[in-house]
């Protein structure tokens, strides 16, 4: 049985939930059933980049 390909919205929800540590076991199992890790890595890198830029911006606002 082949796993259904995850939509972009599902990948975003999954990555954001896992970044906050609230990923459900059911969703984790669905994620690991996917054939490609690439969408999860790309979305994860984008999320981390946005987080770093946001934190740098907040620090810059506070420091000035």
SULJORA-V905821 format. One record per residue. N is the residue number from 1. RES is the residue in one small letter. SS is DSSP state (H for helix, E for strand, L for the rest). PSI is psi in radians with two decimals (* if undefined). Layout:
N/RES/SS/PSI ; N/RES/SS/PSI
This chain:
1/x/L/2.16 ; 2/x/L/2.39 ; 3/x/L/2.53 ; 4/x/L/2.42 ; 5/x/L/2.35 ; 6/x/L/2.46 ; 7/x/L/2.89 ; 8/x/H/-0.73 ; 9/x/H/-0.70 ; 10/x/H/-0.69 ; 11/x/H/-0.76 ; 12/x/H/-0.80 ; 13/x/H/-0.73 ; 14/x/H/-0.79 ; 15/x/H/-0.75 ; 16/x/H/-0.68 ; 17/x/H/-0.72 ; 18/x/H/-0.53 ; 19/x/H/-0.57 ; 20/x/H/-0.07 ; 21/x/L/0.42 ; 22/x/L/0.39 ; 23/x/L/2.26 ; 24/x/L/2.72 ; 25/x/H/-0.67 ; 26/x/H/-0.83 ; 27/x/H/-0.62 ; 28/x/H/-0.74 ; 29/x/H/-0.71 ; 30/x/H/-0.68 ; 31/x/H/-0.77 ; 32/x/H/-0.22 ; 33/x/L/-0.17 ; 34/x/L/2.66 ; 35/x/L/-0.37 ; 36/x/L/2.39 ; 37/x/L/-0.23 ; 38/x/H/-0.83 ; 39/x/H/-0.64 ; 40/x/H/-0.69 ; 41/x/H/-0.78 ; 42/x/H/-0.85 ; 43/x/H/-0.68 ; 44/x/H/-0.75 ; 45/x/H/-0.73 ; 46/x/H/-0.77 ; 47/x/H/-0.77 ; 48/x/H/-0.71 ; 49/x/H/-0.76 ; 50/x/H/-0.71 ; 51/x/H/-0.82 ; 52/x/H/-0.78 ; 53/x/H/-0.70 ; 54/x/H/-0.81 ; 55/x/H/-0.70 ; 56/x/H/-0.69 ; 57/x/H/-0.73 ; 58/x/H/-0.76 ; 59/x/H/-0.71 ; 60/x/H/-0.71 ; 61/x/H/-0.73 ; 62/x/H/-0.67 ; 63/x/H/-0.43 ; 64/x/L/*
